[in-house]
Amino acid sequence: MRWVFLLITSIQLINCKVILRPTVELDWWQNAIIYEIFPLSFKDSDGDGSGDFKGITQKLDYLVDIGVTAIWLTPFFESPLESGGYDITNYLDVQNVFGTIDDLKDLLNAAHSKNLKVIMDFVPNHSSDKHIWFKRSVNNETPYADYYIWKDAINQEEVIKNNNITPIVPNNWQMICDNASSWVWHNTRKQFYYTQFINNLPDLNYRNKNVHEEMKNILKYWIELGIDGIRIDALKHVYESESLEDEPKLNNSNPAVDFFNLHHIYTADQVEVYDLIKKWRLLLDEFKQKDHHTRIIMTESYSNHSVLYNYYTSGAEIPTNFNLMQDAVSNIPKDFERAIENWITKMPFGATFNSVLQNHDFTRFPTFYGTELIDGLNALSLFLPGVSIVMYGGEIGMENIPDKINFARGPMQWDDTKYAGFSDGTHEPWVAVHPNYVTRNVQSESYDPKSYLNFFKSVSKLRQTETFKRGGLATDIFNDKVFVLNRFLPGHENYTLIINMDTNCTQRVRLSDKISNLVDSLTVVVGSVNSNFDTGKSILTAEWIDLKPGATIILTENTETGSTQSSGTQLYISLKALLLCLFFINMCNII
């Protein structure tokens, strides 16, 4: 690995923002647009107010049309749906509100016939407290007694002798969601069970070999059914330390014991998780040996970079990168640039970059940043190299609904009919539709050439070019407000994305002031809804460009002739890359 660090060092020494990508043939997932679907909210096919498998199947052609290459389904397992489906009562069956297992098989077959891959949300950390495993564990039945994490009260003897004595929790570990102790007393078993999230989601015990075997069999079942990959939910929480020591406080002057004032050295990111990824990687690769088809591992962990980079080396293709939601919380280009650069330049050699700007747990970005940046942030997500993970409805600019828990999970807005075309109107949707569905919906935006939807489609099509599949990335910033990204590949067209991240003021820029060796004239590939740049318009690089608040444009050097000749910009970038490589070779020879 020594030469990897030399390469990174050389990049830093030359102060070059060019990041080189390997020019090799890509596996199916490495340039994917992965579209997150919350099944309950996507499409209701039978009028009961809840989305279902048949509804998703009906909309597969739409997904292909907007450039999606894989869909990620949030949990569809049997569940009382008390916690968004993440409260599972049977890992080997589906929730009947979504349909039957045959409906899911039909969905898989239809998706595969359209060359769409299907990724399943896998929830290994916990089950529902209504799961048969937990019920049997409560009763201390063999072999389920230790499927979950049970501990005595500190004052166990007194509690057993006297039911009126309050059990004292084993330590100060805290729930994430309830701001209460992670230890929940169960009066039947007369012990505490451990939960990281909420009372009805008891944590499974991965120090029990039987639990490992159960999960292995569950994965085998779904892969054999046709699933193309798994997204592992809450992976950082799967293991806890066997030590029951209190977690140290972050702020000792604060007497309160709460989740956000503890350093989670015993309840998160335990080293055993790397071996767990390796085991599941080996399992998925057993299937690949038979049919040469890669089943991917995506992970969800809001962990620091060093942990996530170990996910890569342990066998996860896509350790989900939340930097652009966490680190770039302002609309300041330097924050986005730093978040992108920090990941790309430090991830393990040969790893694939990924990006996500919104998901079902976070505020939708039009609600957070404002509608002016809908096109800009969609373009950013699709423009970056590697895997783009987008959320259903993001392509039409859907916003949060006024629901405390399900704010980002509103019904998909298909048209301007009652209930936004999500349901036929027989029953109200399970949660309210956003009132802006009348104008912000798939049907209306399909007819408007300057809509969010058509802008999204224009950018997604670029991902099929060789430049986007195998090309490099360079970045620049103008006026501290305008973010400029360039995708390049020698012998192919360059593409330049310009986003005015100032949502209040027009910004004036001249590209030739900071970007050297550009050709004299660039052509607009697509302009955002709020820009005055139409497709095909020529822009002189030496002229001043006025960008309205939030305006976004994508430029190329020649879209009319489809020229793939190496341009001045490509030559300039190639020379910088060559210098970088020569510096690297020289360093290796010296050492």
C-alpha positions, 0 to 999 in steps of 0.5 A: 500500500506504500505506493498508494500513499505516495500517489496521494502525497504527490497529488497534494504536493502538486496541488492538483485537483485532478483525480484519475480514474482507472480506464478498465471495463466496469462491472454493472454497479460501478457507474450505476444510478441506484434509485431508492424506493420506499415501497409503501409510498411509491405506487398503490396498484390496488387502491388500498392506500399503500404502495406495493410490488405490483405498483413498482412493476407498473413503473419500471419503464419509467425508471428505465426512461429516466436512466435508473440502472438499479433499484434499492427497496427499503424493507419489504419483509413481514412486519407490523410496520411500527418502525417503517418496516425495519421492525421485522417479524419474519425475514423469509416472507414479505409484508402482505400489504406489499403483495405476495412472494409471487408478486415480488418474483414477478417484480424481479423478473420484470426488472431483470428483463429490462436490465434493472438490478434489484437491491434489498434492504437487509436489517441484521442488527435487530428484529421486531419484539414480535418476532418468534425468535424474541418471543422464544428468547423471552421464555428462555427456550433452547436454542433461542435464549441467547439470540438477543442480548440479555443482562441482569440488573445490577441489583438482580437479587433484590429485584427477584426477591421483591417485585417492587424494587426498581431494576438498575440498568447494567450501564449508561448505554443509551438509545439513539431514538428515545434518549433513554437507557438502551436497557429495557426490563422484561418482566417475564424473563426478569432481565434487561434486553438491549436495544440501540434504537427503540423498545420494539427493536431488540438487538440480535446477539452476533456473539451467538453462532446460531444467529450467524447461521440464521442470517447466512441462510436468510441471505442465501434464500433471497439471493437464490430468489434473484436479489442482485445485492444487499444494503446492510442497514445500521451496520455500525451497530451490529456488534457491542463490546462484551465489556459492560463499562460505561461509555465516557462522556464527551462533555463532563461538565454536562451532568445529563446522560444522553446518546449525543453526550457519549463517546460510543466506543463500546456500542458502535464500530466494533472491529468484529464487523469487518469479519462479518462483511468478509463472511457475507462477501464470501457467501455472495461470491459463491453465487458469482462463481456459478453465474459470473454475476456480481452481487453487491454489498452496500452499507449504511453506517454514519461512521468516520472515513477510516471505518468506511474505508475498512468496509471497502477492503473487507468486501463492501463495494459501496460503503454509502458516502454521506459526506455530501449530506453531513459535511456539506450542510451549507450551500458553500462550494468549498464545503462540497469540494472538500467533502468530495476530495476528502473521500476520493483522494483517501479511499483505498486504491481501486475503490469506487466512489459513491454519493448520496444527497438525500434518503428516507432518513434525511430532509429532502434537499429542496426543503433544506436548501430551497427549490432553486438548487433542485437541478443543481444538486441533482446534477451534482449527484449524477455528475460525480464519478462512480455510483449515484444513489438517488431517492424516489421523487428526487428527479421531480423535486419532491419536498418534505411532507408535514409529518414528524416521522415520515417527512421524507417518505411522502407518496410519489407524485405521478400526476395531478389527479386525486392523491397525485396518481399514487392511488386510484382514490378508493382509500386515502394514502397511508400518509398525506400527499404533499399539496404541491403535487398539482404542479410538481408531478411526473406527468406535468413535468414530462410535458415541460422541456424545462422541468426538473424531470427533463433536466434530470433525464438529460444529465442521466443520459450523460452517464452512458458516455465513456467520459462519465463511465471511465473519465476523471474529475476536476473541480474549481470555485469562482467567487466563493459561490460558483462550483465548477466540475469537469469530467474528462477522458482523453479522446472523448468529449469533456463536460463541465458542470457550473452551479451557482450555489448562491440562492439569493444573488446572481453571480457573474463569472468568466471561465477563462479567468481560472480554467486554462487552455479552454477552447474559445466556445463551449456548447450548452448541453442542458440548463436548469429550470431557473437558468436562461441557458437553452440546449445548443447555445454557444458560450464564449469562454472569455465572455462574462456569464450571468448565473441567476440564483441557483442556476445550473448549466452543463457545457461541452466542447462540441455536442453538434458534431459529436467530435471525440478529438482531444481538445485543449482542455483535455491536453492540459489535463493530460499534461497535468496527469502526466506530470503527476505520474512522472513525479510518482515514478520518480518518488518510487525510484528514489525510494 
